[in-house]
Amino acid sequence: MVMKKLERKSSYFTYIHNTKYNQVLLTSRKDNLYKQTKNQSLKNRDSKPKNRKSK
């Protein structure tokens, strides 16, 4: 009886932990995507004047 309770509790905790971890993963992925796009746009913006100067 006690063991069953413990098992249930532990599974619940792992579930919570996993959901939290997944949320963190998702947010970090979004952040990375945002950073990548931001960097890309910055690179593009930086590269345009350079190209003009070279011409």
N, CA, C and O of each residue as an XYZ file, in Angstrom:
220
protein
N       0.838     -1.206      0.000
C       0.000      0.000      0.000
C       0.876      1.261      0.000
O       0.696      2.172     -0.809
N       1.802      1.275      0.913
C       2.685      2.446      1.001
C       3.504      2.588     -0.280
O       3.688      3.688     -0.801
N       3.983      1.468     -0.766
C       4.788      1.504     -1.985
C       3.988      2.065     -3.161
O       4.494      2.865     -3.949
N       2.755      1.638     -3.261
C       1.918      2.121     -4.356
C       1.777      3.637     -4.284
O       1.880      4.336     -5.292
N       1.540      4.127     -3.074
C       1.387      5.575     -2.895
C       2.660      6.289     -3.357
O       2.610      7.284     -4.081
N       3.778      5.761     -2.926
C       5.059      6.366     -3.287
C       5.240      6.366     -4.803
O       5.644      7.366     -5.396
N       4.937      5.247     -5.404
C       5.085      5.146     -6.859
C       4.239      6.197     -7.564
O       4.690      6.882     -8.481
N       2.999      6.298     -7.105
C       2.104      7.265     -7.739
C       2.674      8.675     -7.581
O       2.690      9.470     -8.521
N       3.138      8.956     -6.369
C       3.685     10.278     -6.096
C       4.879     10.559     -7.010
O       4.974     11.617     -7.631
N       5.774      9.593     -7.072
C       6.989      9.789     -7.865
C       6.637     10.004     -9.340
O       7.220     10.857    -10.009
N       5.684      9.227     -9.831
C       5.300      9.389    -11.239
C       4.730     10.786    -11.457
O       4.989     11.423    -12.478
N       3.952     11.251    -10.487
C       3.386     12.600    -10.588
C       4.509     13.630    -10.639
O       4.482     14.562    -11.444
N       5.488     13.446     -9.772
C       6.598     14.398     -9.748
C       7.374     14.384    -11.062
O       7.745     15.430    -11.594
N       7.608     13.195    -11.565
C       8.336     13.117    -12.835
C       7.527     13.788    -13.932
O       8.078     14.449    -14.812
N       6.209     13.610    -13.867
C       5.352     14.248    -14.869
C       5.495     15.761    -14.796
O       5.676     16.433    -15.811
N       5.410     16.284    -13.576
C       5.545     17.741    -13.405
C       6.912     18.190    -13.908
O       7.032     19.163    -14.653
N       7.929     17.464    -13.486
C       9.287     17.825    -13.884
C       9.418     17.827    -15.409
O      10.012     18.736    -15.989
N       8.864     16.814    -16.038
C       8.965     16.714    -17.493
C       8.249     17.872    -18.174
O       8.763     18.449    -19.133
N       7.069     18.209    -17.680
C       6.339     19.316    -18.304
C       7.123     20.610    -18.139
O       7.232     21.404    -19.073
N       7.671     20.816    -16.941
C       8.470     22.029    -16.725
C       9.661     22.042    -17.670
O       9.973     23.060    -18.288
N      10.314     20.903    -17.769
C      11.490     20.793    -18.626
C      11.115     21.069    -20.082
O      11.836     21.755    -20.806
N       9.974     20.519    -20.493
C       9.517     20.742    -21.862
C       9.237     22.220    -22.092
O       9.568     22.768    -23.144
N       8.628     22.856    -21.107
C       8.355     24.289    -21.239
C       9.655     25.059    -21.410
O       9.767     25.941    -22.261
N      10.626     24.710    -20.592
C      11.928     25.379    -20.687
C      12.528     25.161    -22.067
O      13.051     26.086    -22.688
N      12.442     23.926    -22.531
C      12.974     23.610    -23.858
C      12.291     24.466    -24.917
O      12.943     25.047    -25.785
N      10.973     24.532    -24.827
C      10.216     25.295    -25.820
C      10.630     26.762    -25.786
O      10.891     27.361    -26.829
N      10.691     27.337    -24.589
C      11.029     28.754    -24.493
C      12.439     28.993    -25.012
O      12.685     29.958    -25.735
N      13.365     28.112    -24.641
C      14.741     28.295    -25.104
C      14.802     28.178    -26.624
O      15.545     28.910    -27.279
N      14.020     27.256    -27.180
C      14.014     27.098    -28.632
C      13.482     28.370    -29.277
O      14.026     28.846    -30.273
N      12.415     28.917    -28.702
C      11.857     30.155    -29.243
C      12.896     31.262    -29.178
O      13.079     32.017    -30.133
N      13.577     31.350    -28.035
C      14.607     32.371    -27.872
C      15.682     32.217    -28.932
O      16.109     33.193    -29.548
N      16.111     30.990    -29.134
C      17.153     30.743    -30.129
C      16.685     31.141    -31.521
O      17.422     31.760    -32.288
N      15.453     30.778    -31.830
C      14.905     31.149    -33.134
C      14.887     32.666    -33.270
O      15.285     33.215    -34.297
N      14.425     33.327    -32.228
C      14.355     34.790    -32.260
C      15.746     35.382    -32.448
O      15.951     36.277    -33.268
N      16.695     34.867    -31.678
C      18.068     35.366    -31.800
C      18.603     35.140    -33.204
O      19.238     36.018    -33.788
N      18.339     33.953    -33.743
C      18.833     33.645    -35.089
C      18.261     34.628    -36.103
O      18.996     35.186    -36.918
N      16.950     34.836    -36.050
C      16.332     35.742    -37.015
C      16.857     37.159    -36.804
O      17.118     37.883    -37.765
N      17.009     37.545    -35.543
C      17.520     38.885    -35.252
C      18.926     39.032    -35.820
O      19.242     40.018    -36.485
N      19.760     38.043    -35.549
C      21.124     38.082    -36.063
C      21.126     38.125    -37.587
O      21.903     38.855    -38.202
N      20.253     37.339    -38.175
C      20.181     37.311    -39.631
C      19.822     38.690    -40.168
O      20.446     39.188    -41.105
N      18.812     39.296    -39.565
C      18.390     40.616    -40.034
C      19.511     41.626    -39.815
O      19.753     42.489    -40.660
N      20.195     41.513    -38.676
C      21.312     42.421    -38.406
C      22.403     42.227    -39.454
O      22.950     43.196    -39.981
N      22.710     40.984    -39.746
C      23.734     40.693    -40.758
C      23.326     41.287    -42.099
O      24.133     41.915    -42.785
N      22.071     41.082    -42.462
C      21.595     41.611    -43.737
C      21.720     43.133    -43.756
O      22.174     43.723    -44.737
N      21.309     43.749    -42.661
C      21.357     45.204    -42.591
C      22.805     45.680    -42.692
O      23.101     46.678    -43.349
N      23.702     44.946    -42.027
C      25.111     45.335    -42.046
C      25.731     45.099    -43.418
O      26.597     45.860    -43.853
N      25.297     44.066    -44.084
C      25.943     43.690    -45.342
C      25.531     44.630    -46.477
O      26.295     44.818    -47.424
N      24.353     45.213    -46.398
C      23.889     46.061    -47.501
C      24.782     47.292    -47.721
O      25.207     47.540    -48.850
N      25.071     48.058    -46.677
C      25.943     49.222    -46.899
C      27.330     48.818    -47.392
O      27.916     49.492    -48.239
N      27.845     47.725    -46.860
C      29.164     47.254    -47.299
C      29.149     46.979    -48.799
O      30.086     47.334    -49.515
N      28.091     46.351    -49.261
C      27.990     46.046    -50.688
C      27.940     47.342    -51.496
O      28.555     47.443    -52.557
N      27.222     48.303    -51.001
C      27.130     49.581    -51.714
C      28.500     50.247    -51.793
O      28.887     50.789    -52.829
N      29.227     50.195    -50.669
C      30.547     50.825    -50.645
C      31.488     50.150    -51.629
O      32.266     50.814    -52.314
N      31.412     48.839    -51.695
C      32.330     48.110    -52.569
C      32.065     48.453    -54.038
O      32.984     48.440    -54.857
N      30.819     48.757    -54.365
C      30.510     49.124    -55.754
C      30.985     50.518    -56.001
O      30.830     51.036    -57.106
